[in-house]
Amino acid sequence: MDQEKLKLLKSLHLLDQIPEDQLTTLEKFLKPVSLKDGEVLFEEGSRGESLFFVSSGHIKISKKVSGQDFKDLAIMGPGDSFGEMAVIEAVTRSARAAASGETVVFKLRRDDLNLWLKENPKAAMAFFAQLVQVQSQRLRRASSEIALLFDLSNLLLEPIPSGKELLAKVLNH
């Protein structure tokens, strides 16, 4: 087995409950993708069918807002995974993924993941339990950010005499 791939797989939270002998069987399905700085891996709204693991560099996950502008949602680094929703259901991508610096990711297609899980049924439970945990953590963070934006927008609606007092209220919050 490629030692770089095995080292990466062992470092992934998504796969850290899966025994090494089962991880070695996953390696054959991983396809390396090299990206240049700024190169787009996939666009928001495109068809998704793969999960990705960052080997080196960083991936910026962004959402289109107000026309052509993008809002960065997350920056993924070595050991992180993204694109999990595409392996659960066949829906379009909810955000864009682009390289930030020279980046290498490993691509795992939905069909290959399903084949691996059929070959390793014991790994399936651990994989999906970890997948739920990763998604839950991301949802919890997004919920906190939405609540903070709501609170801050309410502060902006209050009559506040000066920018200094507004800043004090924001920092106090």
N, C-alpha and C positions, 0 to 999 in steps of 0.2 A: 504494500500500500504506500502511496505517496505520503511521506512523513509530514509535509506541509498541510495536506488536507486533514490527516488524522489529528494533528495538533490543533488545527482550527476547529474541527468537530468537537474535540474534547473541551474547548474553551467556550462553546456556545451554551447559553442558558437553556435554549430550546432543546438541546440534546444531552444535557449533563446528567440525566438520570438513566441514560441508555448505556448498557455495558459495551466495552471496547470491541468485543468480537462482533457485535451487531453493527457498531459504527463502521467497522472495516468493510462490511458489505454495502454500506451506503456510498462509500467513496467512488465506486464505479459510475454512479449516476450524476456526480457533480461535474459540471462543465465550467472551466475558468473563463471569465470575461474580463478583458483588460480595457480600462477606460482612461481617456485623457481628461485633464482638467476641464470641467464644464460640459463634458460629453453627457448627453441624456441617455439613461438606460431605458426608461419608459416614460411616456407622457400620461398625464391625467386623462382619463377617458378612454385610454387604449385597452385592448383586451388583455386580461391577465391570466397567465397559466403557470407562473413560476414563483418560487420562493428563492430568496437570495441570501447569501452569507458573505459578510465583508471579511476579506482576507487581509488586505492592506489598503491604506488610504481612507477616504471618507465619502459617504454618500449623503447628499442633502435631499431630504424629503420636503417638497413644497406644494402648496395648494394655490391655484389660480384665484386671485381676488381682484375686484374692480378692473375689469378689462384684461389687460396684458400683464399686470403686475403679479408677482408671486410672493406668498408669505411662507417663510421657512417654518416647518412644523417640527423637524427633528434633524439631527446630524448623527448618522450611524457610523461607527468606527469598527476596527477589527474585533471580531467576536460577536458582533451584532447581526441579527437577521431582520429581514423586512420582506413585505410582499406576502405575508401569511394568508391574508384574506383570499388571495387568488388560488390557493391550493384547497381552500375549503369550499368555495363556490365559484362558479363561472360568471363573474361580474367584471365590469370595467374597473380600471385602476382609479382609486379615489384621490390620488396625488401623483406628482411627478417625482422621479428619482434621477438625480444627476451627480456626477463625480465632482468632488471638491479636492482637487489635486490628482496626481496619478493614483489610480485605484484599481484593485483587482477584487472581483467578487466571484463566488461560485454560484452557479445557477442550478436549481433543482426543479425540474418540470413536474407538474401535478401528476401526470401519468407515471413518471419514474418514482415519485414518492409513493403512490399507491401500490406499485409493483414491489417496492422495497418493504412496505408495511405488510403486504401479503406474504412475502418471503420470511418476514420476521414479526409474527403476530404478537410476540411478547413486547416488542418495542412500540407497538401501536398505542397501547394504553399510556405508557410513559410519555410518548411524543405528544399525544393530544392533551394530556394533563398539563404538560409544560406549555403547550400552545395556548390553552385557556388562561394559564397564569400570566403569560406575556401579554395577551390581549387585555386581560383584566387590569394589569398595571398601566397599560397605555390608556385605557378608558378612564381609569381613576385620575390620571394626570390631566387628561383632556377635560374631565368634569371640573376639576379644580381650576383650570385655566378659564373655563367658561364662567364659573361662579365669580372669579376675580374680575373678569371683564364686565360682568353684570354690575358688581358692586362699584367698580370705577365709573361706569357710565352713569350710575345713580348719583355719584358724587358730582359729576360734571353738570347734572341737572339742578343741583342745589345752588341757591344764590350765595356765592362766596366772594367777598369784597376784593381779594387780591390773589395773585398767583402764589404768593408766599403762603397764604393760608390754605389754598388748595393743595399745594405741595405737602404742607404739614399734615393735612387730613389723609392724603394718599399714603404718605409714609407711615402714619399712625395705623392705617388700615392694614 
